[in-house]
Amino acid sequence: MSEMIVFPNLCSLDVDIYKELLPCTRILFTPKIRSFGAMIGGLGFQPSRLAQMLFDSVPWTMPALQNLTIQCSIVQGHSLRLPILRACQGLSMTLTGLEIEGYKIELKDVVDLLSKAQCLTFLAIEISDSPLPMRSLRPTAEISTIKLQVGALSIAAKLMEAVSMAKVNNFHAITESVPHPDLYGLGRALQQSLSIEALEILTIDWRGTSPQTVLSTITGASFVPLLAFHKLHYVVVRSFSRTNALSFDLESAILHRMISSWPHLRHLEFLRSLPYDAWTPGLKVKPDLFDLLKGWKRLDFLGLDFDFACDASALDAGLSTPEQRSDILIYVGFSTVAQPKILAAILSDNFRGLRIITQFGQSEVHLKAWNDVNECLKIMDVLRQQERRRRPGSDNVEVFDLPAL
């Protein structure tokens, strides 16, 4: 087949690459291509060999290419030692986004990549550990969004220590190992690499699996280095594992430090994936929940495990004046509740616009209790709206007894 350019004005191209199609790939590229995505597959052929053939067939002199995405649809976790650095050297003046999924790139290659692709602002890759050579100068990258899939958070920490990324505002790490104690080390490394004035979004996902159930606890001390990033408005540390149990042991002192350190917070989510209620106690409704909702005036999503299974006498009013807030979603995870109507009354008397989201996998008893809480909250909102309509201009709010459910 002769090599010729087709679709001369083509700017974006996404293709599925199989062994039989590789000889035809070259003719599809044009000087105007700005975005190229390849899904690599094919039975009976090594994914690494397919990727090598792809890189050999692509004319890496595309002057307009900005976004490059490569994904493997066969078996993930292959080691990728392809001529990607050679390719990116030719694209370093234009490439702004790079995403590679299903292949692992060695850490030292990632550092070299970031030192060469100076226009790169978005990077999503999976990294395998490797020794880093000594450098006289620490490379600087223009990355603003980085998503790393690593076997352990310590690998992400090594990358952060090796490269300065002062413009990163969105950091996302996906790890297979237990985050604690590596979360503390990652926080220290982020302080070295990132600007405390730039980072706004932080996400740590744990997706590890193991033959036996592993119980792990993240303590408040693990979060201390992250408190330096006072511009954070979105903080998520969560587990998606169905074989490993991740829980949080957060004392009131660290919660109060989070309130003062992250004044712009809108979304906080520390959630486990397995219901080990007897293993780590949840936070108290008062003072913990009241303090969090009072302290974060902009908060619209709160996901924590609380201890709602307490006596009603402990849930007395906590505020002299109800907080007038926009809608707030409280994701209660595997929290239990013993007296749903009383809890709803206390929450409604002190905060306006609360709604409860339950955890998938909750028992039917807990789901019914939380549905009762939500129903009571809605009833209280309706009653207050009716009262305001009857007495326009009045700032007084009456407290109504909840109807029986």
C-alpha atoms as a printed R data frame, in Angstrom:
    type eleno elety resid chain resno       x       y      z
1   ATOM     1    CA   MET     A     1   0.000   0.000  0.000
2   ATOM     2    CA   SER     A     2   1.466   3.363 -0.993
3   ATOM     3    CA   GLU     A     3   1.892   5.980  1.681
4   ATOM     4    CA   MET     A     4  -0.428   8.922  1.128
5   ATOM     5    CA   ILE     A     5  -2.179  11.481  3.300
6   ATOM     6    CA   VAL     A     6  -5.931  11.134  3.561
7   ATOM     7    CA   PHE     A     7  -8.342  13.585  5.197
8   ATOM     8    CA   PRO     A     8  -5.895  16.501  4.927
9   ATOM     9    CA   ASN     A     9  -7.869  18.651  7.383
10  ATOM    10    CA   LEU     A    10  -8.223  15.936 10.071
11  ATOM    11    CA   CYS     A    11  -7.480  17.376 13.524
12  ATOM    12    CA   SER     A    12  -8.488  14.542 15.897
13  ATOM    13    CA   LEU     A    13  -8.060  10.789 15.458
14  ATOM    14    CA   ASP     A    14  -8.939   7.841 17.725
15  ATOM    15    CA   VAL     A    15  -8.165   4.338 16.432
16  ATOM    16    CA   ASP     A    16  -8.178   0.741 17.633
17  ATOM    17    CA   ILE     A    17  -4.795  -0.728 16.769
18  ATOM    18    CA   TYR     A    18  -4.524  -4.431 15.963
19  ATOM    19    CA   LYS     A    19  -1.728  -6.338 14.288
20  ATOM    20    CA   GLU     A    20  -3.540  -6.381 10.947
21  ATOM    21    CA   LEU     A    21  -4.227  -2.623 10.980
22  ATOM    22    CA   LEU     A    22  -0.765  -1.341 11.817
23  ATOM    23    CA   PRO     A    23   0.452  -1.172  8.178
24  ATOM    24    CA   CYS     A    24  -2.502   1.129  7.434
25  ATOM    25    CA   THR     A    25  -1.958   3.454 10.351
26  ATOM    26    CA   ARG     A    26   0.704   5.677  8.862
27  ATOM    27    CA   ILE     A    27  -1.459   7.028  6.058
28  ATOM    28    CA   LEU     A    28  -3.991   8.443  8.493
29  ATOM    29    CA   PHE     A    29  -1.741  11.114  9.980
30  ATOM    30    CA   THR     A    30  -1.789  14.661  8.707
31  ATOM    31    CA   PRO     A    31   0.178  17.774  9.655
32  ATOM    32    CA   LYS     A    32  -2.970  19.197 11.318
33  ATOM    33    CA   ILE     A    33  -3.517  16.368 13.824
34  ATOM    34    CA   ARG     A    34  -3.875  17.898 17.305
35  ATOM    35    CA   SER     A    35  -5.243  14.890 19.201
36  ATOM    36    CA   PHE     A    36  -4.382  11.222 18.707
37  ATOM    37    CA   GLY     A    37  -5.681   8.271 20.734
38  ATOM    38    CA   ALA     A    38  -4.870   4.598 20.224
39  ATOM    39    CA   MET     A    39  -6.518   1.565 21.818
40  ATOM    40    CA   ILE     A    40  -4.100  -1.341 21.461
41  ATOM    41    CA   GLY     A    41  -5.496  -4.879 21.326
42  ATOM    42    CA   GLY     A    42  -5.484  -8.148 19.440
43  ATOM    43    CA   LEU     A    43  -5.454 -11.757 20.581
44  ATOM    44    CA   GLY     A    44  -2.336 -13.839 20.178
45  ATOM    45    CA   PHE     A    45  -0.010 -10.855 20.059
46  ATOM    46    CA   GLN     A    46   2.075  -9.304 22.814
47  ATOM    47    CA   PRO     A    47   0.748  -5.866 23.808
48  ATOM    48    CA   SER     A    48   4.285  -4.569 24.206
49  ATOM    49    CA   ARG     A    49   5.102  -5.682 20.648
50  ATOM    50    CA   LEU     A    50   1.946  -4.016 19.329
51  ATOM    51    CA   ALA     A    51   2.848  -0.799 21.082
52  ATOM    52    CA   GLN     A    52   6.378  -0.992 19.666
53  ATOM    53    CA   MET     A    53   4.971  -1.430 16.166
54  ATOM    54    CA   LEU     A    54   2.665   1.511 16.739
55  ATOM    55    CA   PHE     A    55   5.511   3.773 17.783
56  ATOM    56    CA   ASP     A    56   7.575   2.601 14.800
57  ATOM    57    CA   SER     A    57   4.712   3.366 12.388
58  ATOM    58    CA   VAL     A    58   3.775   6.795 13.708
59  ATOM    59    CA   PRO     A    59   5.524   9.786 12.098
60  ATOM    60    CA   TRP     A    60   6.581  11.571 15.288
61  ATOM    61    CA   THR     A    61   7.069  14.867 13.493
62  ATOM    62    CA   MET     A    62   3.422  15.924 13.740
63  ATOM    63    CA   PRO     A    63   3.904  19.644 14.283
64  ATOM    64    CA   ALA     A    64   0.455  20.325 15.737
65  ATOM    65    CA   LEU     A    65  -0.008  17.334 18.085
66  ATOM    66    CA   GLN     A    66  -1.107  18.431 21.550
67  ATOM    67    CA   ASN     A    67  -2.812  15.424 23.155
68  ATOM    68    CA   LEU     A    68  -1.629  11.807 22.986
69  ATOM    69    CA   THR     A    69  -3.511   8.884 24.569
70  ATOM    70    CA   ILE     A    70  -2.414   5.227 24.451
71  ATOM    71    CA   GLN     A    71  -4.439   2.462 26.088
72  ATOM    72    CA   CYS     A    72  -4.054  -1.307 26.236
73  ATOM    73    CA   SER     A    73  -7.234  -3.399 26.166
74  ATOM    74    CA   ILE     A    74  -5.625  -6.815 26.702
75  ATOM    75    CA   VAL     A    75  -3.677  -7.335 29.918
76  ATOM    76    CA   GLN     A    76  -2.565  -4.391 31.988
77  ATOM    77    CA   GLY     A    77   0.746  -4.042 33.743
78  ATOM    78    CA   HIS     A    78   3.190  -4.491 30.863
79  ATOM    79    CA   SER     A    79   6.533  -2.766 31.166
80  ATOM    80    CA   LEU     A    80   6.782   0.033 28.624
81  ATOM    81    CA   ARG     A    81  10.294   0.784 27.448
82  ATOM    82    CA   LEU     A    82   9.323   2.118 24.054
83  ATOM    83    CA   PRO     A    83  10.902   5.026 22.199
84  ATOM    84    CA   ILE     A    84   8.408   7.345 23.889
85  ATOM    85    CA   LEU     A    85  11.152   9.738 24.948
86  ATOM    86    CA   ARG     A    86  12.421   9.973 21.394
87  ATOM    87    CA   ALA     A    87   8.876  10.637 20.268
88  ATOM    88    CA   CYS     A    88   8.257  13.289 22.876
89  ATOM    89    CA   GLN     A    89  11.516  15.051 22.042
90  ATOM    90    CA   GLY     A    90  10.070  15.770 18.622
91  ATOM    91    CA   LEU     A    91   6.760  16.830 20.165
92  ATOM    92    CA   SER     A    92   8.134  18.705 23.149
93  ATOM    93    CA   MET     A    93   7.286  22.081 21.655
94  ATOM    94    CA   THR     A    94   3.582  21.242 21.258
95  ATOM    95    CA   LEU     A    95   2.556  18.261 23.446
96  ATOM    96    CA   THR     A    96   0.360  19.434 26.350
97  ATOM    97    CA   GLY     A    97  -1.451  16.213 27.363
98  ATOM    98    CA   LEU     A    98  -0.162  12.638 27.677
99  ATOM    99    CA   GLU     A    99  -2.140   9.643 28.984
100 ATOM   100    CA   ILE     A   100  -0.850   6.056 28.910
101 ATOM   101    CA   GLU     A   101  -3.049   3.338 30.409
102 ATOM   102    CA   GLY     A   102  -2.266  -0.353 30.741
103 ATOM   103    CA   TYR     A   103   1.496   0.039 30.494
104 ATOM   104    CA   LYS     A   104   3.995   0.771 33.243
105 ATOM   105    CA   ILE     A   105   6.736   3.301 32.656
106 ATOM   106    CA   GLU     A   106   9.865   3.177 34.754
107 ATOM   107    CA   LEU     A   107  10.360   6.046 37.160
108 ATOM   108    CA   LYS     A   108  13.632   7.221 35.620
109 ATOM   109    CA   ASP     A   109  11.967   7.423 32.187
110 ATOM   110    CA   VAL     A   110   9.167   9.555 33.635
111 ATOM   111    CA   VAL     A   111  11.701  11.985 35.089
112 ATOM   112    CA   ASP     A   112  13.446  12.214 31.696
113 ATOM   113    CA   LEU     A   113  10.091  12.745 29.995
114 ATOM   114    CA   LEU     A   114   9.176  15.623 32.293
115 ATOM   115    CA   SER     A   115  12.549  17.257 31.782
116 ATOM   116    CA   LYS     A   116  12.063  17.278 27.981
117 ATOM   117    CA   ALA     A   117   8.340  17.881 27.379
118 ATOM   118    CA   GLN     A   118   8.280  21.422 28.749
119 ATOM   119    CA   CYS     A   119   4.796  22.236 27.415
120 ATOM   120    CA   LEU     A   120   3.174  19.244 29.117
121 ATOM   121    CA   THR     A   121   0.364  20.319 31.471
122 ATOM   122    CA   PHE     A   122  -1.615  17.041 31.834
123 ATOM   123    CA   LEU     A   123  -0.003  13.684 32.649
124 ATOM   124    CA   ALA     A   124  -1.736  10.386 33.502
125 ATOM   125    CA   ILE     A   125   0.525   7.324 33.672
126 ATOM   126    CA   GLU     A   126   1.334   4.169 35.615
127 ATOM   127    CA   ILE     A   127   4.810   4.087 37.137
128 ATOM   128    CA   SER     A   128   7.065   1.234 38.168
129 ATOM   129    CA   ASP     A   129   9.907   1.846 40.584
130 ATOM   130    CA   SER     A   130  13.490   2.165 39.363
131 ATOM   131    CA   PRO     A   131  16.719   3.756 40.613
132 ATOM   132    CA   LEU     A   132  17.125   7.433 39.764
133 ATOM   133    CA   PRO     A   133  20.473   8.717 38.502
134 ATOM   134    CA   MET     A   134  22.084  11.647 40.312
135 ATOM   135    CA   ARG     A   135  21.306  15.000 38.695
136 ATOM   136    CA   SER     A   136  23.161  18.256 39.139
137 ATOM   137    CA   LEU     A   137  19.951  20.205 38.512
138 ATOM   138    CA   ARG     A   138  16.435  19.317 39.519
139 ATOM   139    CA   PRO     A   139  14.191  19.416 36.401
140 ATOM   140    CA   THR     A   140  11.151  21.667 36.402
141 ATOM   141    CA   ALA     A   141   7.848  20.662 34.787
142 ATOM   142    CA   GLU     A   142   4.864  22.812 33.803
143 ATOM   143    CA   ILE     A   143   2.343  20.127 34.815
144 ATOM   144    CA   SER     A   144  -0.961  21.412 36.220
145 ATOM   145    CA   THR     A   145  -2.826  18.083 36.454
146 ATOM   146    CA   ILE     A   146  -1.076  14.812 37.286
147 ATOM   147    CA   LYS     A   147  -2.594  11.363 37.774
148 ATOM   148    CA   LEU     A   148  -0.252   8.594 38.900
149 ATOM   149    CA   GLN     A   149  -0.999   4.893 39.288
150 ATOM   150    CA   VAL     A   150   1.645   3.334 41.520
151 ATOM   151    CA   GLY     A   151   2.240   0.145 43.444
152 ATOM   152    CA   ALA     A   152   2.984   2.227 46.545
153 ATOM   153    CA   LEU     A   153   2.703   5.889 47.420
154 ATOM   154    CA   SER     A   154   6.438   5.896 48.080
155 ATOM   155    CA   ILE     A   155   7.011   5.669 44.288
156 ATOM   156    CA   ALA     A   156   4.904   8.793 43.737
157 ATOM   157    CA   ALA     A   157   6.877  10.470 46.520
158 ATOM   158    CA   LYS     A   158  10.171   9.682 44.749
159 ATOM   159    CA   LEU     A   159   8.882  11.336 41.576
160 ATOM   160    CA   MET     A   160   7.786  14.420 43.499
161 ATOM   161    CA   GLU     A   161  11.198  14.672 45.150
162 ATOM   162    CA   ALA     A   162  12.961  14.372 41.774
163 ATOM   163    CA   VAL     A   163  10.977  16.945 39.775
164 ATOM   164    CA   SER     A   164   9.721  20.411 40.676
165 ATOM   165    CA   MET     A   165   6.058  20.887 39.688
166 ATOM   166    CA   ALA     A   166   5.107  24.224 41.181
167 ATOM   167    CA   LYS     A   167   2.048  24.686 38.925
168 ATOM   168    CA   VAL     A   168   0.200  21.478 39.860
169 ATOM   169    CA   ASN     A   169  -3.306  22.285 41.108
170 ATOM   170    CA   ASN     A   170  -4.768  18.773 40.746
171 ATOM   171    CA   PHE     A   171  -2.895  15.762 42.154
172 ATOM   172    CA   HIS     A   172  -4.391  12.251 41.954
173 ATOM   173    CA   ALA     A   173  -2.623   9.064 43.078
174 ATOM   174    CA   ILE     A   174  -4.000   5.535 42.729
175 ATOM   175    CA   THR     A   175  -2.151   3.038 44.895
176 ATOM   176    CA   GLU     A   176  -2.304  -0.708 45.382
177 ATOM   177    CA   SER     A   177  -0.568  -0.761 48.747
178 ATOM   178    CA   VAL     A   178  -1.702   0.359 52.179
179 ATOM   179    CA   PRO     A   179  -1.621   4.201 52.166
180 ATOM   180    CA   HIS     A   180  -0.423   4.425 55.778
181 ATOM   181    CA   PRO     A   181   2.340   5.262 56.585
182 ATOM   182    CA   ASP     A   182   3.205   6.244 52.997
183 ATOM   183    CA   LEU     A   183   0.602   9.030 53.055
184 ATOM   184    CA   TYR     A   184   2.791  11.020 55.462
185 ATOM   185    CA   GLY     A   185   5.856  10.560 53.252
186 ATOM   186    CA   LEU     A   186   3.898  11.582 50.161
187 ATOM   187    CA   GLY     A   187   2.742  14.739 51.915
188 ATOM   188    CA   ARG     A   188   6.351  15.648 52.730
189 ATOM   189    CA   ALA     A   189   7.361  15.038 49.097
190 ATOM   190    CA   LEU     A   190   4.476  17.172 47.821
191 ATOM   191    CA   GLN     A   191   5.734  20.009 49.990
192 ATOM   192    CA   GLN     A   192   9.110  19.767 48.223
193 ATOM   193    CA   SER     A   193   7.712  19.615 44.686
194 ATOM   194    CA   LEU     A   194   4.449  21.566 44.649
195 ATOM   195    CA   SER     A   195   3.496  25.095 45.548
196 ATOM   196    CA   ILE     A   196   1.318  25.480 48.632
197 ATOM   197    CA   GLU     A   197  -0.349  28.350 46.771
198 ATOM   198    CA   ALA     A   198  -1.286  26.224 43.735
199 ATOM   199    CA   LEU     A   199  -2.600  22.823 44.889
200 ATOM   200    CA   GLU     A   200  -6.409  22.860 45.098
201 ATOM   201    CA   ILE     A   201  -7.496  19.259 44.443
202 ATOM   202    CA   LEU     A   202  -6.018  16.180 46.155
203 ATOM   203    CA   THR     A   203  -7.265  12.618 45.577
204 ATOM   204    CA   ILE     A   204  -5.780   9.365 46.927
205 ATOM   205    CA   ASP     A   205  -7.504   6.150 45.838
206 ATOM   206    CA   TRP     A   206  -6.644   2.746 47.294
207 ATOM   207    CA   ARG     A   207  -7.510  -0.155 44.981
208 ATOM   208    CA   GLY     A   208  -5.341  -2.885 46.422
209 ATOM   209    CA   THR     A   209  -6.369  -6.532 46.543
210 ATOM   210    CA   SER     A   210  -4.974  -9.467 48.499
211 ATOM   211    CA   PRO     A   211  -5.893 -13.121 49.110
212 ATOM   212    CA   GLN     A   212  -6.675 -12.337 52.753
213 ATOM   213    CA   THR     A   213  -8.448  -9.389 54.279
214 ATOM   214    CA   VAL     A   214  -6.042  -6.666 55.396
215 ATOM   215    CA   LEU     A   215  -7.091  -4.181 58.062
216 ATOM   216    CA   SER     A   216  -5.396  -0.787 57.857
217 ATOM   217    CA   THR     A   217  -5.933   2.442 59.739
218 ATOM   218    CA   ILE     A   218  -4.935   5.944 58.644
219 ATOM   219    CA   THR     A   219  -4.331   8.173 61.638
220 ATOM   220    CA   GLY     A   220  -4.587  11.916 61.853
221 ATOM   221    CA   ALA     A   221  -0.793  12.255 61.948
222 ATOM   222    CA   SER     A   222  -0.620  11.039 58.328
223 ATOM   223    CA   PHE     A   223  -2.399  14.214 57.183
224 ATOM   224    CA   VAL     A   224  -0.146  16.716 58.987
225 ATOM   225    CA   PRO     A   225   2.161  17.525 55.992
226 ATOM   226    CA   LEU     A   226  -0.892  18.120 53.790
227 ATOM   227    CA   LEU     A   227  -2.149  20.860 56.112
228 ATOM   228    CA   ALA     A   228   0.422  23.209 54.542
229 ATOM   229    CA   PHE     A   229  -1.640  23.377 51.334
230 ATOM   230    CA   HIS     A   230  -4.103  26.008 52.500
231 ATOM   231    CA   LYS     A   231  -5.722  26.514 49.059
232 ATOM   232    CA   LEU     A   232  -7.174  22.992 48.990
233 ATOM   233    CA   HIS     A   233 -10.917  22.919 48.331
234 ATOM   234    CA   TYR     A   234 -11.269  19.209 47.411
235 ATOM   235    CA   VAL     A   235  -9.672  16.456 49.529
236 ATOM   236    CA   VAL     A   236 -10.482  12.756 49.020
237 ATOM   237    CA   VAL     A   237  -8.829   9.659 50.509
238 ATOM   238    CA   ARG     A   238 -10.897   6.553 49.876
239 ATOM   239    CA   SER     A   239 -10.784   2.815 49.339
240 ATOM   240    CA   PHE     A   240 -12.361   0.889 46.484
241 ATOM   241    CA   SER     A   241 -10.991  -2.464 47.635
242 ATOM   242    CA   ARG     A   242 -13.445  -5.249 48.453
243 ATOM   243    CA   THR     A   243 -10.815  -7.453 50.102
244 ATOM   244    CA   ASN     A   244  -8.952  -4.885 52.190
245 ATOM   245    CA   ALA     A   245 -10.456  -2.699 54.897
246 ATOM   246    CA   LEU     A   246  -9.297   0.891 55.166
247 ATOM   247    CA   SER     A   247 -10.404   2.956 58.124
248 ATOM   248    CA   PHE     A   248  -9.621   6.349 59.651
249 ATOM   249    CA   ASP     A   249  -8.760   7.215 63.229
250 ATOM   250    CA   LEU     A   250  -9.171  10.995 63.301
251 ATOM   251    CA   GLU     A   251  -9.114  12.713 66.662
252 ATOM   252    CA   SER     A   252 -10.841  16.050 67.237
253 ATOM   253    CA   ALA     A   253  -7.524  17.907 67.363
254 ATOM   254    CA   ILE     A   254  -6.552  17.034 63.772
255 ATOM   255    CA   LEU     A   255 -10.064  17.887 62.553
256 ATOM   256    CA   HIS     A   256  -9.766  21.359 64.062
257 ATOM   257    CA   ARG     A   257  -6.359  21.784 62.407
258 ATOM   258    CA   MET     A   258  -7.929  20.813 59.073
259 ATOM   259    CA   ILE     A   259 -10.624  23.456 59.568
260 ATOM   260    CA   SER     A   260  -8.064  26.211 60.161
261 ATOM   261    CA   SER     A   261  -5.600  24.942 57.513
262 ATOM   262    CA   TRP     A   262  -8.118  24.397 54.693
263 ATOM   263    CA   PRO     A   263 -10.469  27.399 54.947
264 ATOM   264    CA   HIS     A   264 -11.655  27.094 51.331
265 ATOM   265    CA   LEU     A   265 -12.720  23.438 51.581
266 ATOM   266    CA   ARG     A   266 -15.894  22.460 49.713
267 ATOM   267    CA   HIS     A   267 -15.528  18.676 49.477
268 ATOM   268    CA   LEU     A   268 -14.052  16.336 52.117
269 ATOM   269    CA   GLU     A   269 -14.223  12.557 51.775
270 ATOM   270    CA   PHE     A   270 -12.467   9.995 53.974
271 ATOM   271    CA   LEU     A   271 -14.295   6.743 53.300
272 ATOM   272    CA   ARG     A   272 -13.663   3.058 53.799
273 ATOM   273    CA   SER     A   273 -15.018   0.250 51.652
274 ATOM   274    CA   LEU     A   274 -15.843  -2.428 54.246
275 ATOM   275    CA   PRO     A   275 -18.160  -2.127 57.265
276 ATOM   276    CA   TYR     A   276 -15.763  -2.728 60.160
277 ATOM   277    CA   ASP     A   277 -17.878  -0.696 62.593
278 ATOM   278    CA   ALA     A   278 -16.555  -2.430 65.710
279 ATOM   279    CA   TRP     A   279 -12.964  -2.002 64.634
280 ATOM   280    CA   THR     A   280 -12.535   1.793 64.485
281 ATOM   281    CA   PRO     A   281 -15.060   4.095 66.174
282 ATOM   282    CA   GLY     A   282 -16.675   6.852 64.165
283 ATOM   283    CA   LEU     A   283 -16.514  10.556 64.907
284 ATOM   284    CA   LYS     A   284 -18.956  12.073 67.364
285 ATOM   285    CA   VAL     A   285 -21.955  14.040 66.160
286 ATOM   286    CA   LYS     A   286 -21.124  16.654 68.763
287 ATOM   287    CA   PRO     A   287 -18.671  18.273 68.783
288 ATOM   288    CA   ASP     A   288 -17.078  16.826 65.616
289 ATOM   289    CA   LEU     A   289 -19.899  17.139 63.085
290 ATOM   290    CA   PHE     A   290 -21.115  20.475 64.470
291 ATOM   291    CA   ASP     A   291 -17.586  21.883 64.456
292 ATOM   292    CA   LEU     A   292 -16.912  20.760 60.884
293 ATOM   293    CA   LEU     A   293 -20.118  22.248 59.512
294 ATOM   294    CA   LYS     A   294 -19.609  25.480 61.441
295 ATOM   295    CA   GLY     A   295 -15.945  25.777 60.507
296 ATOM   296    CA   TRP     A   296 -16.209  25.140 56.767
297 ATOM   297    CA   LYS     A   297 -18.676  27.753 55.556
298 ATOM   298    CA   ARG     A   298 -18.323  26.706 51.904
299 ATOM   299    CA   LEU     A   299 -18.624  22.956 52.458
300 ATOM   300    CA   ASP     A   300 -21.173  21.200 50.236
301 ATOM   301    CA   PHE     A   301 -20.043  17.553 50.564
302 ATOM   302    CA   LEU     A   302 -18.841  15.772 53.702
303 ATOM   303    CA   GLY     A   303 -18.033  12.061 53.678
304 ATOM   304    CA   LEU     A   304 -16.936  10.646 57.043
305 ATOM   305    CA   ASP     A   305 -17.814   7.811 59.420
306 ATOM   306    CA   PHE     A   306 -19.722   9.119 62.425
307 ATOM   307    CA   ASP     A   307 -20.888   7.492 65.630
308 ATOM   308    CA   PHE     A   308 -24.619   8.209 65.488
309 ATOM   309    CA   ALA     A   309 -25.472   5.217 67.685
310 ATOM   310    CA   CYS     A   310 -25.407   7.279 70.876
311 ATOM   311    CA   ASP     A   311 -28.033   8.195 73.429
312 ATOM   312    CA   ALA     A   312 -30.363  11.040 72.479
313 ATOM   313    CA   SER     A   313 -29.390  12.981 75.591
314 ATOM   314    CA   ALA     A   314 -25.921  13.489 74.079
315 ATOM   315    CA   LEU     A   315 -27.441  15.189 71.033
316 ATOM   316    CA   ASP     A   316 -28.578  18.425 72.651
317 ATOM   317    CA   ALA     A   317 -28.524  21.644 70.648
318 ATOM   318    CA   GLY     A   318 -25.034  22.751 69.768
319 ATOM   319    CA   LEU     A   319 -25.593  26.207 68.267
320 ATOM   320    CA   SER     A   320 -27.263  29.303 69.624
321 ATOM   321    CA   THR     A   321 -28.299  30.366 66.104
322 ATOM   322    CA   PRO     A   322 -29.141  27.945 63.263
323 ATOM   323    CA   GLU     A   323 -26.691  27.985 60.369
324 ATOM   324    CA   GLN     A   324 -28.334  29.236 57.165
325 ATOM   325    CA   ARG     A   325 -26.495  27.203 54.532
326 ATOM   326    CA   SER     A   326 -27.026  26.007 50.998
327 ATOM   327    CA   ASP     A   327 -27.632  22.300 50.480
328 ATOM   328    CA   ILE     A   328 -25.007  20.076 52.105
329 ATOM   329    CA   LEU     A   329 -24.611  16.392 51.291
330 ATOM   330    CA   ILE     A   330 -23.382  14.201 54.148
331 ATOM   331    CA   TYR     A   331 -22.102  10.830 52.971
332 ATOM   332    CA   VAL     A   332 -22.377   8.678 56.074
333 ATOM   333    CA   GLY     A   333 -20.549   5.596 54.780
334 ATOM   334    CA   PHE     A   334 -21.156   2.712 57.164
335 ATOM   335    CA   SER     A   335 -22.185   4.949 60.071
336 ATOM   336    CA   THR     A   336 -24.942   3.575 62.272
337 ATOM   337    CA   VAL     A   337 -27.844   5.499 63.766
338 ATOM   338    CA   ALA     A   338 -29.921   4.445 66.779
339 ATOM   339    CA   GLN     A   339 -32.586   7.190 66.920
340 ATOM   340    CA   PRO     A   340 -33.132   8.595 63.416
341 ATOM   341    CA   LYS     A   341 -35.965  11.033 64.207
342 ATOM   342    CA   ILE     A   342 -34.120  12.619 67.112
343 ATOM   343    CA   LEU     A   343 -30.914  12.868 65.094
344 ATOM   344    CA   ALA     A   344 -32.817  14.508 62.220
345 ATOM   345    CA   ALA     A   345 -34.428  16.998 64.609
346 ATOM   346    CA   ILE     A   346 -31.069  17.989 66.106
347 ATOM   347    CA   LEU     A   347 -29.441  18.371 62.684
348 ATOM   348    CA   SER     A   348 -32.395  20.300 61.300
349 ATOM   349    CA   ASP     A   349 -32.551  22.632 64.310
350 ATOM   350    CA   ASN     A   350 -28.895  23.532 63.882
351 ATOM   351    CA   PHE     A   351 -28.288  23.379 60.123
352 ATOM   352    CA   ARG     A   352 -30.476  24.034 57.122
353 ATOM   353    CA   GLY     A   353 -30.388  22.085 53.869
354 ATOM   354    CA   LEU     A   354 -28.723  18.854 55.022
355 ATOM   355    CA   ARG     A   355 -29.211  15.671 53.010
356 ATOM   356    CA   ILE     A   356 -27.885  12.191 53.778
357 ATOM   357    CA   ILE     A   357 -26.289   9.791 51.286
358 ATOM   358    CA   THR     A   358 -25.882   6.170 52.353
359 ATOM   359    CA   GLN     A   359 -23.161   3.657 51.541
360 ATOM   360    CA   PHE     A   360 -23.856   0.848 49.095
361 ATOM   361    CA   GLY     A   361 -23.714  -2.383 51.100
362 ATOM   362    CA   GLN     A   362 -25.399  -1.025 54.214
363 ATOM   363    CA   SER     A   363 -27.709  -3.466 56.002
364 ATOM   364    CA   GLU     A   364 -31.464  -3.089 55.488
365 ATOM   365    CA   VAL     A   365 -31.862  -1.931 59.087
366 ATOM   366    CA   HIS     A   366 -29.310   0.856 58.631
367 ATOM   367    CA   LEU     A   367 -30.715   1.854 55.253
368 ATOM   368    CA   LYS     A   368 -34.205   2.171 56.722
369 ATOM   369    CA   ALA     A   369 -32.872   4.274 59.602
370 ATOM   370    CA   TRP     A   370 -31.065   6.634 57.263
371 ATOM   371    CA   ASN     A   371 -34.113   6.872 54.995
372 ATOM   372    CA   ASP     A   372 -36.046   7.920 58.086
373 ATOM   373    CA   VAL     A   373 -33.463  10.611 58.814
374 ATOM   374    CA   ASN     A   374 -33.751  11.979 55.286
375 ATOM   375    CA   GLU     A   375 -37.551  11.912 55.395
376 ATOM   376    CA   CYS     A   376 -37.565  13.831 58.674
377 ATOM   377    CA   LEU     A   377 -35.146  16.426 57.304
378 ATOM   378    CA   LYS     A   378 -37.391  16.990 54.287
379 ATOM   379    CA   ILE     A   379 -40.487  17.339 56.504
380 ATOM   380    CA   MET     A   380 -38.760  19.922 58.676
381 ATOM   381    CA   ASP     A   381 -37.734  21.935 55.607
382 ATOM   382    CA   VAL     A   382 -41.326  21.922 54.311
383 ATOM   383    CA   LEU     A   383 -42.722  23.034 57.670
384 ATOM   384    CA   ARG     A   384 -40.260  25.900 57.900
385 ATOM   385    CA   GLN     A   385 -41.056  27.031 54.366
386 ATOM   386    CA   GLN     A   386 -44.767  27.036 55.199
387 ATOM   387    CA   GLU     A   387 -44.112  29.062 58.342
388 ATOM   388    CA   ARG     A   388 -42.093  31.646 56.434
389 ATOM   389    CA   ARG     A   389 -44.899  32.051 53.925
390 ATOM   390    CA   ARG     A   390 -47.388  32.620 56.737
391 ATOM   391    CA   ARG     A   391 -45.156  35.218 58.364
392 ATOM   392    CA   PRO     A   392 -43.273  37.041 55.572
393 ATOM   393    CA   GLY     A   393 -40.338  39.124 56.704
394 ATOM   394    CA   SER     A   394 -39.986  37.381 60.048
395 ATOM   395    CA   ASP     A   395 -36.593  36.053 61.067
396 ATOM   396    CA   ASN     A   396 -38.042  33.857 63.798
397 ATOM   397    CA   VAL     A   397 -38.078  30.131 63.099
398 ATOM   398    CA   GLU     A   398 -40.309  27.842 65.100
399 ATOM   399    CA   VAL     A   399 -39.300  24.293 65.929
400 ATOM   400    CA   PHE     A   400 -41.990  21.735 65.097
401 ATOM   401    CA   ASP     A   401 -42.430  18.271 66.492
402 ATOM   402    CA   LEU     A   402 -41.725  15.636 63.889
403 ATOM   403    CA   PRO     A   403 -44.682  13.612 62.729
404 ATOM   404    CA   ALA     A   404 -44.472   9.884 63.285
405 ATOM   405    CA   LEU     A   405 -43.001   7.917 60.410
